[in-house]
């Protein structure tokens, strides 16, 4: 542990350098973190300083939309490093962020990120006339309005949504089979065989 360090520094040090502390100390730090609700890599709940519009776009909005931080000398453009927990991932910031991350927020396909998939999923639910309360739950949103407090999700709503999404899935497989009945991708090939 470096000299002249605070308790907060000690907690961070124990997470980033677990080999440098004893098992008993590590257990104490993890217990304290659990009691405080601490999430590694997450920013504090304090209100952030005002972001200038260009800073917000560059360092928050664009990385959230694309999964990449832009190039800025001396660094090249690079994927946003994330922790696996809590789902769907917490952005890792600070020194050696990439080394401390569990994964990088790489696009699933060109111009398609997990954030974009969420938009697509909401659009599909809109097309299935899914109640707003159920859409919010699936998207991880919380509607604090009075109207939302008097609305509840039923088992029938969940069943209708599952049936609708299953029908869309099967229709997508049928569309794919119209191009070719097989696929060199093993998982997709198995799904197509099962659908046939």
Residue frames as qw, qx, qy, qz and C-alpha x, y, z in Angstrom:
[[0.000, 0.888, 0.461, 0.000, 0.00, 0.00, 0.00],
 [0.412, 0.519, -0.043, 0.748, 1.51, 3.37, -1.01],
 [0.301, -0.330, -0.484, 0.752, 2.25, 5.86, 1.84],
 [0.128, 0.277, 0.108, -0.946, -0.03, 8.89, 2.48],
 [0.231, -0.192, -0.765, -0.570, -3.07, 7.07, 1.05],
 [0.516, -0.148, 0.225, -0.813, -6.73, 7.40, 2.01],
 [0.569, 0.063, 0.772, -0.276, -9.22, 4.62, 2.80],
 [0.709, 0.601, 0.117, -0.350, -10.69, 5.11, -0.69],
 [0.336, 0.690, -0.625, -0.143, -7.22, 4.64, -2.20],
 [0.296, -0.304, 0.890, -0.165, -6.80, 1.47, -0.15],
 [0.712, 0.312, 0.536, -0.330, -10.06, 0.01, -1.49],
 [0.634, 0.714, -0.175, -0.241, -9.05, 0.80, -5.06],
 [0.083, 0.642, -0.763, -0.002, -5.53, -0.58, -4.48],
 [0.497, -0.131, 0.828, -0.223, -6.91, -3.84, -3.08],
 [0.761, 0.486, 0.331, -0.276, -9.12, -4.33, -6.16],
 [0.554, 0.778, -0.274, -0.115, -6.43, -3.48, -8.69],
 [0.318, 0.545, -0.747, 0.207, -3.58, -5.34, -6.94],
 [0.858, -0.380, -0.042, -0.344, -5.20, -8.30, -5.11],
 [0.874, 0.110, -0.362, 0.307, -1.87, -10.15, -5.00],
 [0.278, 0.485, -0.384, 0.735, -0.38, -7.38, -2.81],
 [0.454, -0.425, 0.339, -0.706, -2.70, -7.91, 0.17],
 [0.129, -0.091, 0.961, -0.227, -3.58, -10.80, 2.43],
 [0.242, -0.343, -0.830, -0.366, -6.69, -12.92, 1.94],
 [0.233, -0.582, -0.651, 0.428, -8.14, -11.65, 5.24],
 [0.041, -0.446, -0.012, 0.894, -7.69, -8.00, 4.17],
 [0.148, -0.028, -0.656, -0.740, -9.21, -8.69, 0.76],
 [0.243, -0.474, -0.844, -0.059, -12.24, -10.27, 2.44],
 [0.154, -0.583, -0.429, 0.672, -12.68, -7.19, 4.67],
 [0.048, 0.292, -0.285, -0.912, -12.54, -4.87, 1.67],
 [0.219, -0.189, -0.790, -0.541, -15.11, -6.95, -0.23],
 [0.220, -0.561, -0.760, 0.244, -17.44, -7.02, 2.79],
 [0.081, -0.539, -0.184, 0.818, -17.17, -3.25, 3.15],
 [0.102, 0.120, -0.532, -0.832, -17.81, -2.79, -0.58],
 [0.225, -0.378, -0.858, -0.264, -20.91, -4.99, -0.38],
 [0.195, -0.599, -0.599, 0.495, -22.21, -3.07, 2.66],
 [0.022, -0.529, 0.021, 0.848, -21.74, 0.24, 0.84],
 [0.651, 0.625, 0.403, -0.151, -23.20, -0.99, -2.44],
 [0.060, -0.718, 0.464, 0.516, -19.94, -0.20, -4.21],
 [0.867, 0.430, 0.249, 0.036, -19.66, -1.27, -7.88],
 [0.571, -0.380, 0.374, 0.624, -16.08, -1.48, -9.18],
 [0.328, 0.141, 0.529, 0.770, -15.43, 0.97, -12.02],
 [0.014, -0.780, -0.581, -0.230, -18.68, 2.86, -11.46],
 [0.159, 0.427, -0.120, 0.882, -18.66, 6.63, -10.98],
 [0.046, -0.227, -0.667, 0.708, -20.00, 8.26, -7.82],
 [0.062, 0.681, 0.724, 0.087, -23.61, 9.37, -7.51],
 [0.144, -0.631, -0.142, 0.749, -22.62, 13.01, -7.14],
 [0.497, 0.828, 0.227, -0.125, -23.76, 15.46, -9.78],
 [0.714, 0.079, 0.249, 0.649, -21.07, 15.80, -12.42],
 [0.102, -0.523, 0.091, 0.841, -19.66, 19.10, -13.54],
 [0.587, 0.679, 0.173, -0.406, -21.40, 20.64, -16.54],
 [0.646, 0.021, 0.577, 0.499, -20.20, 19.10, -19.80],
 [0.189, 0.521, -0.276, -0.785, -19.57, 21.43, -22.70],
 [0.814, 0.389, 0.124, -0.413, -21.61, 20.35, -25.71],
 [0.607, 0.578, -0.539, -0.087, -18.58, 19.16, -27.72],
 [0.060, -0.400, 0.859, -0.315, -17.20, 17.26, -24.70],
 [0.679, 0.068, 0.536, -0.496, -20.54, 15.54, -24.12],
 [0.811, 0.486, -0.116, -0.305, -20.74, 14.43, -27.74],
 [0.443, 0.609, -0.655, 0.061, -17.13, 13.29, -27.92],
 [0.092, 0.334, -0.859, 0.376, -16.72, 11.48, -24.61],
 [0.431, 0.086, 0.717, -0.542, -20.26, 10.39, -23.67],
 [0.707, 0.424, 0.183, -0.535, -22.79, 10.35, -26.50],
 [0.589, 0.559, -0.518, -0.267, -20.60, 9.04, -29.34],
 [0.065, 0.318, -0.932, 0.163, -18.98, 6.25, -27.27],
 [0.506, 0.131, 0.684, -0.508, -22.45, 5.18, -26.05],
 [0.714, 0.512, 0.052, -0.475, -23.77, 5.07, -29.61],
 [0.655, 0.588, -0.459, -0.119, -20.76, 3.46, -31.30],
 [0.945, -0.302, 0.003, 0.123, -18.86, 1.63, -28.55],
 [0.728, 0.236, -0.041, 0.642, -15.65, 3.54, -29.46],
 [0.269, -0.816, -0.043, 0.510, -13.70, 6.44, -27.99],
 [0.562, 0.824, -0.001, 0.066, -12.44, 8.80, -30.73],
 [0.757, 0.158, -0.110, 0.624, -8.79, 9.26, -31.63],
 [0.146, -0.978, 0.046, -0.140, -7.06, 11.98, -29.64],
 [0.585, 0.515, -0.477, 0.406, -3.27, 12.33, -29.68],
 [0.088, 0.497, -0.815, -0.285, -1.39, 10.39, -28.58],
 [0.488, 0.073, 0.846, -0.204, -4.11, 7.70, -28.44],
 [0.173, -0.047, -0.744, -0.643, -5.77, 6.06, -31.42],
 [0.690, -0.190, -0.097, -0.692, -9.53, 5.39, -31.50],
 [0.171, 0.149, -0.952, 0.205, -10.24, 2.47, -29.18],
 [0.505, -0.445, -0.669, -0.316, -13.22, 0.42, -27.90],
 [0.432, -0.613, 0.231, -0.620, -14.88, 1.41, -24.64],
 [0.343, 0.121, -0.895, 0.259, -13.62, -0.99, -21.91],
 [0.636, -0.418, -0.067, -0.645, -16.38, -2.40, -19.69],
 [0.214, -0.226, 0.873, -0.374, -16.83, -4.62, -16.64],
 [0.276, -0.200, -0.886, -0.315, -19.11, -7.63, -16.94],
 [0.319, -0.642, -0.681, 0.151, -21.07, -6.63, -13.84],
 [0.476, 0.335, 0.704, -0.407, -23.47, -5.11, -13.33],
 [0.377, 0.348, 0.732, 0.447, -25.26, -5.99, -16.55],
 [0.873, 0.465, 0.092, 0.115, -25.10, -4.73, -19.27],
 [0.733, 0.161, -0.085, 0.656, -21.67, -3.52, -18.21],
 [0.261, -0.924, -0.090, 0.265, -20.06, -0.60, -16.45],
 [0.543, 0.763, -0.160, 0.313, -17.64, 1.60, -18.33],
 [0.764, -0.405, -0.084, 0.496, -14.11, 1.44, -16.87],
 [0.227, 0.934, -0.054, 0.271, -12.34, 4.77, -16.62],
 [0.443, -0.832, 0.333, 0.019, -8.95, 5.89, -15.41],
 [0.016, 0.665, -0.735, -0.130, -5.44, 4.46, -15.47],
 [0.009, -0.174, 0.976, 0.128, -5.09, 1.05, -17.14],
 [0.654, 0.159, 0.236, -0.701, -8.83, 0.95, -17.88],
 [0.748, 0.325, -0.466, -0.342, -8.38, -1.60, -20.67],
 [0.346, 0.281, -0.859, 0.251, -6.30, -3.83, -18.39],
 [0.232, -0.005, 0.718, -0.656, -8.92, -3.75, -15.64],
 [0.651, 0.176, -0.072, -0.735, -11.86, -4.37, -17.98],
 [0.660, 0.018, 0.744, -0.105, -13.54, -7.72, -18.55],
 [0.552, 0.462, 0.616, 0.321, -14.41, -6.91, -22.16],
 [0.069, -0.245, 0.189, 0.948, -14.56, -4.13, -24.73],
 [0.476, 0.574, 0.462, -0.481, -17.74, -2.67, -26.15],
 [0.134, -0.190, 0.690, 0.685, -17.02, -3.69, -29.73],
 [0.602, 0.239, -0.093, -0.757, -19.85, -3.33, -32.24],
 [0.755, 0.085, 0.634, -0.144, -21.72, -6.58, -32.96],
 [0.617, 0.444, 0.479, 0.439, -21.52, -5.63, -36.65],
 [0.273, 0.139, 0.120, 0.944, -20.59, -2.40, -38.44],
 [0.242, -0.302, -0.065, -0.920, -22.70, 0.41, -36.97],
 [0.737, -0.413, -0.390, -0.366, -24.50, -2.03, -34.63],
 [0.108, 0.353, -0.708, 0.602, -23.80, -1.94, -30.89],
 [0.193, -0.343, -0.875, 0.282, -25.62, -3.40, -27.85],
 [0.124, 0.404, 0.303, -0.854, -27.19, 0.05, -27.42],
 [0.369, 0.210, -0.462, -0.779, -28.53, -0.13, -30.98],
 [0.310, -0.152, -0.929, -0.135, -29.95, -3.60, -30.32],
 [0.005, -0.393, -0.680, 0.619, -31.94, -2.16, -27.41],
 [0.308, 0.361, -0.070, -0.877, -33.50, 0.39, -29.78],
 [0.398, 0.084, -0.761, -0.505, -34.40, -2.41, -32.21],
 [0.200, -0.242, -0.924, 0.216, -35.93, -4.48, -29.42],
 [0.151, 0.418, 0.442, -0.779, -38.09, -1.57, -28.29],
 [0.377, 0.289, -0.372, -0.797, -39.24, -1.00, -31.88],
 [0.347, -0.057, -0.906, -0.234, -40.23, -4.68, -32.15],
 [0.083, -0.364, -0.796, 0.476, -42.20, -4.42, -28.90],
 [0.261, 0.366, 0.073, -0.890, -43.92, -1.29, -30.20],
 [0.415, 0.158, -0.643, -0.625, -44.99, -3.29, -33.26],
 [0.361, -0.199, -0.911, 0.017, -46.42, -6.00, -30.99],
 [0.405, -0.641, -0.183, -0.626, -48.48, -3.41, -29.04],
 [0.607, -0.171, -0.634, 0.447, -46.63, -4.30, -25.82],
 [0.343, -0.895, -0.280, -0.061, -47.87, -2.33, -22.78],
 [0.193, 0.836, -0.303, 0.415, -45.53, 0.49, -21.73],
 [0.616, -0.647, 0.384, -0.231, -44.96, -0.97, -18.26],
 [0.947, -0.029, 0.288, 0.142, -43.68, -4.27, -19.70],
 [0.634, 0.668, -0.063, 0.385, -41.50, -2.46, -22.27],
 [0.128, -0.857, 0.348, -0.358, -39.91, -0.39, -19.50],
 [0.809, -0.444, 0.376, -0.080, -39.19, -3.51, -17.45],
 [0.916, 0.227, 0.204, 0.261, -37.49, -5.28, -20.37],
 [0.462, 0.742, -0.094, 0.476, -35.45, -2.18, -21.23],
 [0.603, -0.208, -0.422, 0.645, -34.39, -1.65, -17.61],
 [0.004, -0.416, -0.036, -0.909, -36.20, 1.70, -17.43],
 [0.168, -0.458, -0.737, 0.467, -38.26, 3.09, -14.58],
 [0.076, -0.559, -0.365, -0.740, -41.24, 5.32, -15.27],
 [0.192, -0.173, -0.625, 0.736, -41.84, 7.46, -12.19],
 [0.294, -0.222, -0.225, -0.902, -45.13, 8.95, -13.40],
 [0.516, -0.014, 0.539, -0.665, -48.42, 8.58, -11.55],
 [0.797, 0.283, -0.213, -0.489, -49.90, 6.77, -14.54],
 [0.546, 0.347, -0.761, 0.056, -47.17, 4.09, -14.32],
 [0.153, -0.224, 0.772, -0.575, -47.90, 3.52, -10.61],
 [0.672, 0.146, 0.396, -0.609, -51.44, 2.41, -11.45],
 [0.769, 0.417, -0.378, -0.303, -50.37, 0.06, -14.22],
 [0.626, -0.412, 0.658, -0.077, -49.33, -3.55, -13.58],
 [0.355, 0.402, -0.767, -0.352, -47.82, -6.37, -15.63],
 [0.856, -0.073, 0.311, -0.406, -49.83, -9.60, -15.89],
 [0.561, -0.192, 0.776, 0.215, -48.81, -13.12, -16.83],
 [0.625, 0.604, 0.494, 0.021, -51.01, -12.84, -19.92],
 [0.221, 0.944, -0.175, -0.170, -49.05, -9.76, -21.08],
 [0.309, -0.601, 0.707, 0.209, -45.79, -11.66, -20.72],
 [0.639, 0.153, 0.748, 0.099, -47.19, -14.64, -22.65],
 [0.534, 0.799, 0.268, -0.070, -48.45, -12.46, -25.51],
 [0.063, 0.893, -0.405, -0.185, -45.07, -10.74, -25.78],
 [0.462, -0.372, 0.788, 0.168, -43.20, -14.07, -25.74],
 [0.656, 0.415, 0.629, 0.043, -45.49, -15.48, -28.44],
 [0.397, 0.908, 0.053, -0.122, -45.07, -12.36, -30.57],
 [0.097, -0.791, 0.576, 0.185, -41.27, -12.37, -30.28],
 [0.589, -0.111, 0.792, 0.120, -41.19, -16.12, -31.02],
 [0.633, 0.644, 0.429, -0.023, -43.26, -15.56, -34.18],
 [0.231, 0.933, -0.239, -0.138, -40.83, -12.82, -35.28],
 [0.367, -0.559, 0.727, 0.154, -37.87, -15.16, -34.60],
 [0.654, 0.178, 0.730, 0.089, -39.41, -17.98, -36.63],
 [0.520, 0.826, 0.201, -0.085, -40.26, -15.59, -39.46],
 [0.008, 0.862, -0.472, -0.185, -36.61, -14.44, -39.52],
 [0.495, -0.275, 0.810, 0.155, -35.43, -18.06, -39.72],
 [0.652, 0.509, 0.562, -0.007, -37.90, -18.74, -42.55],
 [0.333, 0.926, -0.092, -0.154, -36.61, -15.67, -44.40],
 [0.208, -0.683, 0.675, 0.186, -33.04, -16.90, -43.94],
 [0.614, 0.027, 0.784, 0.087, -33.99, -20.37, -45.27],
 [0.606, 0.736, 0.266, -0.143, -35.41, -18.75, -48.40],
 [0.182, 0.856, -0.458, -0.157, -31.82, -17.71, -49.22],
 [0.468, 0.368, -0.801, 0.057, -30.21, -21.03, -48.29],
 [0.827, -0.406, -0.282, -0.268, -31.30, -24.00, -46.18],
 [0.844, -0.269, -0.222, 0.407, -27.91, -24.28, -44.49],
 [0.027, -0.968, 0.191, -0.159, -25.17, -22.13, -43.03],
 [0.671, 0.338, -0.508, 0.422, -21.42, -22.51, -42.47],
 [0.184, -0.469, 0.485, -0.714, -22.03, -20.96, -39.02],
 [0.272, -0.056, -0.955, 0.105, -22.61, -24.01, -36.82],
 [0.136, 0.299, 0.645, -0.690, -25.13, -22.42, -34.43],
 [0.466, 0.369, -0.076, -0.800, -27.21, -20.94, -37.25],
 [0.424, 0.179, -0.804, -0.377, -27.06, -24.19, -39.21],
 [0.107, -0.166, -0.929, 0.312, -28.42, -26.10, -36.20],
 [0.285, 0.387, 0.402, -0.779, -31.25, -23.57, -35.84],
 [0.480, 0.345, -0.396, -0.702, -32.13, -23.86, -39.53],
 [0.320, 0.048, -0.938, -0.126, -32.14, -27.68, -39.35],
 [0.041, 0.277, 0.802, -0.527, -34.40, -27.56, -36.32],
 [0.378, 0.411, 0.116, -0.821, -36.74, -25.13, -38.08],
 [0.434, 0.237, -0.677, -0.545, -36.92, -27.38, -41.18]]
